[in-house]
């Protein structure tokens, strides 16, 4: 080997080891950076004229298992879906309660106890007031539960709009990063940092919709949903949605999802976008919340009809003790009834009424102050088993029994949703651990730095020896 060849090889070794030190230092510096993929220097022997001429850097490889990343993204979407559903049921369960004070069941029990107490002493103003207070507490509980359902629908509608905006912004960012990565690659420069950024952007969208990443030439990627929608493949799909800020009733007509101006969904099932937090928000808005509203409306209707039937002083079309915003209940306008139900103002002294109508009947003249017949009839009406008007609840129930059925169904849905959310989160966390297994091991990187230091020192000694030989030759 000539001195020139040895010097060239040593200098190439110095160049490669310096790049290796730079790579290892970058790995250590980004050990805790989210989305950072460990780098490895790819080198190969350098040859000119069939003879070895040292070493050269081929490129910098990002060490990451995209199969695992893809599975983790699907798990992210599943966790987003389950967590959204679980959060909905939890918000409703907090308002409806179970059997504790303030729950619907406890309010029904309180009304039943007040009626029994008033029946024993119907002349007592204090006990009449107690009946009014417990009746108002019950309708207040129904109103609050209905408001919680409506609030959940409003929140879901606003969440859909936010997620669509995030999805569109993310797709634009990925498209821009695709172009920048291609420009770097065709000029022979390292695009790893931009690929890390692109991965972080795609990961942020993976909770919204389940994504599949497909590699294209020159470092570009295409994005498809598992349902088959092409979100990005050269061109970016435009996802559209018009929110309904004025959502004020249970029966409001709401916007749907579009892609490039064409509808891609039906209410409650985004189809091509199914499987993430976006589809869960649609489910809450269009299916889960309306179902809970229907059950609450059935309970409110049952309450109105029981007390209307118990008051013999009423004629057809007269409003009973419980009303639909002051009017008699109309079966054709049952949607949202739980949010409108109230106590008849005729029995409320604060609204110009009189407590005696609780005892005598809403449409009766003054009766005997010692007559507890109506209170007994109301108590019997509460305990009478009648068929439920809700389509998904079969059987005949007392008012407390129907409330128990509704609370039980809600608790069961919450428990199931929590279990599914826990499973989905555990699966996502396990896959994340596997993905991080390819991440930066600082001990290994420090070990690599020691090896590079020795290699650098060895190459430096070769350069020193070549310099000494050249000096010797020049002095001859």
C-alpha positions in Angstrom: 0.0 0.0 0.0 1.4 3.4 -1.0 1.6 6.2 1.5 -1.0 8.2 -0.4 -3.5 5.3 -0.2 -2.8 4.8 3.5 -3.3 8.6 4.1 -6.5 8.6 2.0 -7.9 5.6 3.9 -7.1 7.2 7.3 -8.6 10.5 6.4 -11.8 8.7 5.2 -11.8 6.9 8.5 -11.6 10.2 10.4 -14.5 11.6 8.4 -16.7 8.5 9.0 -15.9 8.3 12.7 -16.6 12.0 13.1 -20.0 11.4 11.5 -20.5 8.5 13.8 -19.8 10.6 16.8 -22.2 13.2 15.5 -24.9 10.5 15.0 -24.4 9.0 18.5 -24.5 12.4 20.2 -27.7 13.2 18.3 -29.2 10.0 19.5 -28.3 10.7 23.1 -29.5 14.3 22.9 -32.9 13.1 21.6 -33.3 10.1 23.9 -36.4 11.6 25.5 -37.8 13.3 22.4 -41.2 12.0 21.4 -41.3 10.5 18.0 -37.5 10.5 17.5 -36.2 7.4 15.7 -32.7 6.2 16.6 -30.2 6.8 13.8 -27.5 4.4 12.6 -24.7 5.3 10.2 -24.6 3.1 7.1 -21.0 2.8 5.8 -19.3 0.7 3.1 -15.8 0.2 1.7 -14.6 2.8 -0.7 -12.7 1.6 -3.8 -11.1 3.3 -6.8 -9.7 1.3 -9.7 -10.4 -2.0 -8.0 -8.4 -1.1 -4.9 -9.6 -0.3 -1.5 -9.4 3.4 -0.6 -10.9 3.5 2.9 -14.5 3.9 3.9 -17.4 6.1 3.0 -20.8 7.1 4.4 -23.7 5.6 2.5 -26.4 7.3 4.5 -28.2 7.6 7.9 -30.9 5.0 8.6 -33.8 5.6 10.9 -34.2 2.5 13.1 -38.0 2.0 13.5 -40.4 -0.9 13.0 -43.2 0.7 10.9 -45.3 -2.5 11.3 -45.4 -1.9 15.1 -46.0 1.8 14.6 -48.9 1.0 12.3 -50.4 -1.4 14.9 -49.9 1.2 17.6 -51.7 3.8 15.6 -54.7 1.5 15.2 -54.6 0.9 18.9 -54.5 4.7 19.4 -57.7 5.0 17.3 -59.4 2.2 19.2 -58.5 3.9 22.6 -59.8 7.2 21.3 -63.1 5.6 20.4 -63.6 3.7 23.6 -62.5 6.6 25.9 -64.9 9.0 24.2 -67.8 6.6 24.8 -66.8 6.0 28.3 -66.5 9.7 29.1 -70.1 10.2 27.7 -71.6 7.5 30.0 -69.6 8.8 33.0 -70.9 12.4 32.5 -74.5 11.2 32.3 -74.1 8.8 35.3 -72.8 11.6 37.5 -76.1 13.5 37.0 -78.5 10.6 37.1 -76.8 9.0 40.0 -77.5 5.6 41.5 -79.3 5.4 44.8 -77.4 8.1 46.7 -79.0 11.4 47.8 -79.7 13.6 44.8 -80.1 10.7 42.4 -83.4 10.2 40.4 -84.2 7.1 42.5 -83.8 9.0 45.8 -85.9 11.8 44.5 -88.7 9.4 43.5 -88.4 7.7 47.0 -88.6 11.2 48.6 -91.8 12.1 46.7 -93.4 8.7 47.6 -92.5 9.3 51.3 -93.9 12.9 51.2 -97.2 11.6 49.7 -97.6 9.0 52.4 -96.9 11.6 55.1 -99.3 14.1 53.6 -102.0 11.4 53.3 -101.8 10.8 57.1 -102.3 14.6 57.8 -103.7 16.2 54.7 -104.5 19.4 56.6 -100.9 20.1 57.4 -99.5 22.9 55.3 -95.9 21.8 56.1 -96.6 18.3 54.6 -98.3 19.8 51.6 -95.2 22.0 51.1 -93.0 18.9 51.4 -95.0 17.2 48.6 -94.4 20.3 46.4 -90.7 20.5 47.3 -90.1 16.8 46.5 -92.1 17.0 43.3 -90.0 20.0 42.2 -86.8 18.2 43.2 -87.8 15.3 41.0 -88.5 17.4 37.9 -85.3 19.3 38.6 -83.4 16.0 38.5 -85.0 15.1 35.2 -84.3 18.5 33.8 -80.6 18.2 34.8 -80.3 14.8 33.3 -81.8 15.9 30.1 -79.6 19.0 30.0 -76.5 16.7 30.6 -77.5 14.6 27.6 -78.1 17.7 25.4 -74.7 19.2 26.6 -73.0 15.9 25.6 -74.6 16.2 22.1 -73.4 19.8 21.8 -70.0 18.8 23.0 -69.8 15.9 20.5 -70.9 18.2 17.6 -68.2 20.7 18.5 -65.7 18.0 19.0 -66.4 16.6 15.5 -65.7 20.1 14.0 -62.5 20.4 16.0 -61.3 17.0 14.9 -62.1 17.6 11.3 -60.0 20.8 11.5 -57.1 18.9 13.1 -57.4 16.2 10.4 -57.3 18.7 7.5 -54.4 20.6 9.1 -52.5 17.4 9.7 -53.0 16.2 6.1 -51.7 19.5 4.8 -48.7 19.3 7.0 -47.9 15.7 5.9 -48.2 16.8 2.2 -45.8 19.6 2.8 -43.4 17.4 4.7 -43.6 14.8 1.8 -42.4 17.5 -0.6 -39.6 18.7 1.6 -38.4 15.2 2.3 -38.3 14.4 -1.4 -36.3 17.6 -2.1 -33.7 16.6 0.5 -33.4 13.0 -0.8 -33.0 13.8 -4.4 -30.1 16.2 -3.4 -28.5 13.5 -1.3 -29.1 15.1 2.1 -30.4 13.6 5.3 -34.2 13.8 5.7 -34.4 11.9 9.1 -35.4 15.0 11.1 -38.3 15.8 8.7 -39.4 12.1 8.8 -39.5 12.3 12.6 -41.7 15.3 12.4 -44.0 13.7 9.8 -44.3 10.6 12.0 -45.4 12.9 14.9 -48.0 14.6 12.8 -49.4 11.2 11.6 -49.5 9.9 15.1 -51.5 13.0 16.2 -54.1 12.1 13.6 -54.2 8.4 14.4 -56.4 8.9 17.5 -59.0 10.7 15.3 -59.3 8.0 12.6 -57.5 4.7 12.2 -54.7 5.2 9.6 -52.6 3.0 7.3 -49.4 4.4 6.0 -48.2 3.3 2.6 -44.7 4.1 1.4 -44.3 5.9 -2.0 -41.1 6.6 -3.9 -38.6 9.3 -2.9 -39.5 9.1 0.7 -43.2 10.1 0.4 -46.1 8.4 2.1 -49.8 7.9 1.4 -52.4 7.7 4.1 -55.6 5.6 4.0 -58.2 4.9 6.7 -58.9 1.2 7.5 -62.3 1.8 6.0 -60.8 2.6 2.6 -60.8 6.4 2.4 -57.8 7.8 0.6 -56.9 10.8 2.8 -53.5 11.5 1.1 -52.0 10.0 -2.0 -50.3 12.7 -3.9 -53.3 15.0 -3.4 -55.0 15.8 -0.1 -58.6 14.9 0.5 -60.7 17.7 2.0 -62.8 16.6 4.9 -65.9 18.8 5.5 -68.3 19.2 8.4 -70.7 22.0 9.4 -71.2 22.2 13.1 -74.5 23.2 14.7 -73.7 25.8 17.4 -77.4 26.4 18.1 -78.2 22.8 19.1 -81.0 23.4 21.6 -83.3 20.4 21.4 -83.2 16.7 21.4 -84.7 16.5 17.8 -82.4 19.0 16.1 -81.1 18.1 12.6 -77.3 18.0 12.6 -74.6 18.1 9.9 -72.8 15.1 8.4 -69.3 14.4 7.2 -68.2 15.0 3.6 -65.0 14.3 1.7 -64.2 16.5 -1.3 -67.8 17.7 -1.1 -69.5 14.3 -1.2 -71.3 12.8 1.8 -69.4 9.8 3.2 -71.5 9.0 6.3 -74.9 8.4 7.7 -75.9 9.6 11.2 -74.1 7.6 13.9 -71.9 5.7 11.5 -69.1 7.6 9.7 -68.4 4.5 7.7 -65.1 5.2 5.9 -63.9 7.1 9.0 -65.1 4.5 11.6 -62.9 3.3 14.4 -61.5 6.5 16.1 -62.5 9.3 18.3 -64.2 11.0 15.3 -66.6 8.1 14.8 -67.2 7.9 18.6 -68.2 11.6 18.6 -70.7 10.8 15.9 -72.0 7.8 17.9 -72.4 10.0 21.0 -74.2 12.8 19.1 -76.5 10.6 16.9 -77.0 7.3 18.8 -75.8 7.1 22.4 -77.2 10.5 23.6 -80.5 10.2 21.8 -81.0 6.7 23.3 -80.4 8.0 26.9 -82.7 11.0 26.1 -85.4 8.6 25.0 -85.2 6.7 28.3 -85.4 9.9 30.3 -88.4 11.1 28.2 -90.1 7.7 28.9 -89.6 8.3 32.6 -90.9 11.8 32.4 -93.9 10.7 30.4 -94.7 7.9 32.8 -94.5 10.4 35.7 -96.9 12.8 34.0 -99.4 10.2 33.0 -99.5 8.5 36.4 -100.3 11.7 38.3 -102.8 12.9 35.6 -104.7 9.7 35.9 -104.7 9.8 39.7 -106.5 13.2 39.8 -110.2 12.6 39.2 -110.9 16.3 39.0 -109.2 16.6 35.7 -111.0 16.5 32.3 -109.5 15.5 29.0 -106.8 17.9 27.9 -106.3 19.3 31.4 -102.7 19.5 32.7 -102.0 17.4 35.8 -99.6 17.9 38.7 -96.7 17.4 36.3 -96.8 19.3 33.0 -95.0 19.8 29.7 -93.9 23.4 30.2 -97.2 24.2 31.9 -99.3 22.3 29.3 -100.9 18.9 29.2 -98.7 16.2 27.8 -99.0 15.6 24.0 -97.8 12.1 22.9 -96.9 13.6 19.5 -94.3 15.9 21.2 -92.6 13.4 23.5 -89.0 14.1 22.3 -87.1 16.1 24.9 -89.9 15.9 27.4 -87.5 15.3 30.3 -86.0 18.7 29.7 -89.4 20.4 29.7 -91.3 18.7 32.5 -92.3 20.9 35.4 -94.7 21.2 38.3 -98.1 22.8 37.6 -97.9 26.4 38.8 -101.4 26.1 40.2 -100.1 24.3 43.3 -97.1 26.7 43.8 -97.8 29.7 46.1 -94.7 31.4 44.8 -96.3 31.4 41.3 -99.7 32.5 42.4 -101.1 29.0 43.1 -102.3 27.3 46.3 -101.1 24.2 48.1 -104.7 23.0 48.7 -104.9 21.9 45.0 -102.4 19.2 45.9 -104.9 17.7 48.3 -108.2 18.6 46.7 -107.4 18.2 43.0 -106.3 20.7 40.4 -109.7 21.4 39.0 -111.8 21.0 42.2 -113.5 23.5 44.4 -112.4 23.7 48.0 -112.6 20.3 49.6 -112.3 18.8 53.1 -108.9 19.7 54.7 -108.9 16.2 56.2 -109.4 14.3 53.0 -106.2 12.3 52.0 -107.9 10.4 49.1 -105.9 12.1 46.4 -102.6 11.5 48.1 -103.4 7.9 48.5 -104.4 7.7 44.8 -101.1 9.4 43.9 -99.1 6.9 46.0 -101.0 4.0 44.4 -100.2 5.5 41.0 -96.5 5.5 41.8 -96.5 1.8 42.7 -98.8 0.7 39.8 -97.0 -1.4 37.2 -97.6 -0.1 33.7 -95.8 -0.8 30.3 -92.9 1.4 29.5 -93.1 3.7 26.4 -89.4 3.4 25.6 -88.8 1.1 22.6 -85.7 -0.5 24.1 -87.2 -1.3 27.6 -89.7 -4.1 27.7 -92.0 -4.9 30.6 -94.3 -3.2 33.1 -92.8 -1.2 36.0 -93.7 1.0 38.9 -92.2 4.5 38.6 -89.3 3.6 40.9 -88.9 0.3 39.0 -88.7 2.1 35.7 -86.1 4.5 37.1 -84.1 1.5 38.4 -84.2 -0.1 35.0 -82.9 3.1 33.4 -80.2 3.6 36.0 -79.2 0.0 35.8 -78.9 0.2 32.0 -76.8 3.3 32.2 -74.5 1.7 34.9 -74.2 -1.4 32.7 -73.3 0.7 29.7 -70.7 2.7 31.7 -69.1 -0.5 33.1 -68.9 -2.1 29.7 -67.5 1.1 28.2 -64.9 1.4 31.0 -63.8 -2.1 30.5 -63.4 -1.7 26.8 -61.5 1.6 27.3 -59.2 -0.1 29.8 -58.5 -2.9 27.4 -57.9 -0.6 24.5 -55.6 1.6 26.6 -53.6 -1.4 27.9 -53.1 -2.7 24.3 -52.0 0.7 23.1 -49.5 1.1 26.0 -48.1 -2.4 25.3 -47.6 -1.6 21.7 -46.0 1.7 22.6 -43.5 -0.2 24.8 -42.6 -2.4 21.9 -42.2 0.6 19.6 -39.9 2.3 22.3 -37.9 -0.9 22.3 -36.2 0.3 19.1 -35.5 3.7 20.7 -32.3 5.1 22.0 -30.3 3.1 24.5 -28.0 5.6 26.1 -25.7 2.9 27.5 -25.3 1.4 24.0 -24.7 4.8 22.5 -22.0 5.6 25.0 -20.4 2.3 24.3 -20.5 3.2 20.6 -18.8 6.5 21.4 -15.9 4.7 23.1 -15.4 2.5 20.0 -15.5 5.5 17.8 -13.0 7.3 20.0 -10.6 4.4 19.6 -11.2 4.2 15.8 -10.6 8.0 15.5 -7.4 7.7 17.5 -6.2 4.8 15.4 -6.9 6.7 12.2 -5.1 9.7 13.6 -2.1 7.6 14.3 -2.0 6.4 10.7 -2.2 10.0 9.6 0.7 10.8 12.0 2.7 7.9 10.7 2.1 8.9 7.1 3.2 12.5 7.9 6.4 11.2 9.5 7.2 9.0 6.5 6.6 12.0 4.2 8.9 14.2 6.3 11.6 11.4 6.2 11.3 11.2 2.5 11.6 14.9 2.0 14.7 15.0 4.2 16.5 12.4 2.2 
